[in-house]
Amino acid sequence: MTKEAGEEKALADIQKYGCHILHVMEDGSGPRFSYSIGIEQSSGQPELIVTGLKRELAHSIINEYNDRVRAGEVFEADTPYSGFIGNFDVMFRPVLKEHYEEYFGWGRWLYEGDDFRVLQLIWPSTKGVWPWDKDAPTDYTYFIPLLCDPFAQS
């Protein structure tokens, strides 16, 4: 797919569905991640990034988030929400702008800069540990780098 065809598809998806979802493969610098573009444009709510989860699950989570914000739901930081990953609650935190260049190239293209908001979906380990917990194992925290304020308390 050419760059122009990719841009046209992204714009068509935003028009039709309210967002376009991009998936980035794991590499030497970090885990795989998926993120939306167009949600803030279509619904006025922040974009969403999901790190460390399989493409299909991340895609499903972003679609669920998009459906819910289009229906009027507003997600508050550090509040538990259900319905995204099985029986586990998740939380959302605002992504710091210092991460936009590295993670949100297509978002920066769509919004012509960094003037958009992004929430990071924070998911617990299967033992209920959160990535900011001091006993969070590194084989879990690798998959969920905190792109939010690491000193925010939950």
VEXDREN-2710 file (C-alpha; in Angstrom, 1 decimal):
% VEXDREN-2710
k/r/px/py/pz
1/MET/0.0/0.0/0.0
2/THR/1.4/3.4/-0.9
3/LYS/1.6/6.2/1.6
4/GLU/-1.2/8.0/-0.2
5/ALA/-3.4/4.9/-0.3
6/GLY/-2.7/4.4/3.5
7/GLU/-3.7/8.0/4.2
8/GLU/-6.9/7.7/2.1
9/LYS/-7.8/4.5/4.0
10/ALA/-7.2/6.1/7.4
11/LEU/-9.3/9.1/6.5
12/ALA/-12.1/6.8/5.1
13/ASP/-12.0/4.7/8.3
14/ILE/-12.3/7.9/10.4
15/GLN/-15.2/9.0/8.4
16/LYS/-17.0/5.7/8.5
17/TYR/-16.1/4.3/12.0
18/GLY/-14.8/7.4/13.9
19/CYS/-11.2/6.1/14.0
20/HIS/-8.4/4.3/12.3
21/ILE/-6.3/1.8/14.2
22/LEU/-2.5/1.4/13.7
23/HIS/-0.5/-1.5/14.9
24/VAL/3.3/-1.3/15.5
25/MET/5.4/-4.5/15.8
26/GLU/7.7/-5.2/18.8
27/ASP/11.3/-4.2/18.1
28/GLY/14.5/-3.9/20.1
29/SER/13.3/-0.7/21.7
30/GLY/10.0/-1.9/23.1
31/PRO/6.9/-4.0/22.9
32/ARG/4.2/-4.0/20.2
33/PHE/1.5/-1.4/20.5
34/SER/-1.7/-0.3/18.8
35/TYR/-3.2/3.2/18.8
36/SER/-6.1/5.1/17.3
37/ILE/-6.3/8.2/15.2
38/GLY/-9.5/10.2/14.6
39/ILE/-11.3/9.6/17.9
40/GLU/-10.7/13.1/19.2
41/GLN/-11.6/14.5/15.8
42/SER/-14.9/12.5/15.5
43/SER/-16.0/12.4/19.2
44/GLY/-14.0/15.0/21.1
45/GLN/-12.5/12.4/23.4
46/PRO/-8.8/11.4/23.6
47/GLU/-7.2/8.9/21.3
48/LEU/-6.1/5.5/22.9
49/ILE/-2.9/3.5/23.0
50/VAL/-2.7/-0.1/24.1
51/THR/0.8/-1.6/24.6
52/GLY/2.0/-5.2/24.9
53/LEU/-1.2/-7.0/23.9
54/LYS/-1.8/-9.1/20.8
55/ARG/-2.9/-7.2/17.8
56/GLU/-6.4/-8.7/17.7
57/LEU/-7.1/-8.0/21.4
58/ALA/-5.7/-4.5/21.2
59/HIS/-7.8/-3.8/18.1
60/SER/-10.9/-5.1/19.9
61/ILE/-10.1/-2.9/23.0
62/ILE/-9.7/0.3/20.8
63/ASN/-13.0/-0.5/19.0
64/GLU/-14.7/-0.9/22.4
65/TYR/-13.3/2.4/23.6
66/ASN/-14.3/4.1/20.4
67/ASP/-17.9/2.7/20.6
68/ARG/-18.2/3.8/24.2
69/VAL/-17.0/7.3/23.7
70/ARG/-19.1/7.7/20.6
71/ALA/-22.1/6.7/22.8
72/GLY/-21.1/9.5/25.2
73/GLU/-19.1/7.7/27.9
74/VAL/-16.1/9.7/29.3
75/PHE/-13.2/7.9/30.8
76/GLU/-11.5/9.5/33.9
77/ALA/-7.9/8.8/34.8
78/ASP/-7.2/6.3/37.5
79/THR/-10.8/5.0/37.6
80/PRO/-11.3/1.3/37.1
81/TYR/-13.4/0.3/34.1
82/SER/-14.7/-3.1/33.0
83/GLY/-15.6/-4.6/29.6
84/PHE/-12.3/-4.3/27.9
85/ILE/-10.3/-7.4/28.9
86/GLY/-12.3/-10.3/30.2
87/ASN/-13.0/-10.1/33.9
88/PHE/-10.1/-7.6/34.6
89/ASP/-10.7/-3.9/35.3
90/VAL/-8.4/-1.5/33.4
91/MET/-7.5/2.1/34.0
92/PHE/-6.7/5.0/31.7
93/ARG/-4.0/7.7/32.1
94/PRO/-3.1/10.7/29.9
95/VAL/0.0/10.2/27.8
96/LEU/2.7/12.8/28.2
97/LYS/3.5/14.8/25.1
98/GLU/7.1/13.9/25.3
99/HIS/6.1/10.4/23.9
100/TYR/4.2/11.7/20.9
101/GLU/7.1/11.8/18.4
102/GLU/8.1/8.2/19.2
103/TYR/4.6/6.7/19.4
104/PHE/2.1/8.7/17.4
105/GLY/3.5/9.5/13.9
106/TRP/0.1/9.1/12.3
107/GLY/-1.6/11.1/15.0
108/ARG/0.8/13.9/14.4
109/TRP/0.1/13.6/10.7
110/LEU/-3.7/13.8/11.2
111/TYR/-3.6/16.6/13.7
112/GLU/-0.7/18.4/12.0
113/GLY/1.3/18.4/15.2
114/ASP/0.9/17.5/18.9
115/ASP/-2.4/19.2/19.5
116/PHE/-4.4/16.1/20.5
117/ARG/-4.8/14.0/23.6
118/VAL/-4.1/10.3/24.1
119/LEU/-5.0/8.0/27.0
120/GLN/-3.0/4.9/27.7
121/LEU/-5.0/1.8/28.6
122/ILE/-3.3/0.4/31.7
123/TRP/-4.0/-3.3/32.3
124/PRO/-3.1/-5.3/35.4
125/SER/-1.1/-8.5/35.5
126/THR/-3.0/-11.7/35.9
127/LYS/-2.2/-11.5/39.6
128/GLY/-3.8/-8.0/39.9
129/VAL/-0.5/-6.1/40.0
130/TRP/-0.3/-2.7/38.3
131/PRO/2.8/-1.5/36.5
132/TRP/3.5/1.2/39.1
133/ASP/3.4/-1.2/42.0
134/LYS/6.9/-1.7/43.5
135/ASP/6.6/-5.5/43.3
136/ALA/5.5/-5.5/39.6
137/PRO/7.7/-8.1/37.8
138/THR/9.8/-6.9/34.9
139/ASP/8.4/-9.6/32.6
140/TYR/5.1/-7.7/32.9
141/THR/6.3/-4.1/33.0
142/TYR/8.3/-4.5/29.8
143/PHE/5.0/-4.9/28.0
144/ILE/3.4/-1.8/29.5
145/PRO/5.8/1.0/29.5
146/LEU/4.2/3.9/31.3
147/LEU/3.8/6.8/28.9
148/CYS/1.9/8.7/31.6
149/ASP/3.2/10.6/34.6
150/PRO/5.1/7.8/36.5
151/PHE/4.5/9.7/39.8
152/ALA/0.7/9.9/39.5
153/GLN/-0.9/8.0/42.4
154/SER/-3.7/5.6/41.8
END
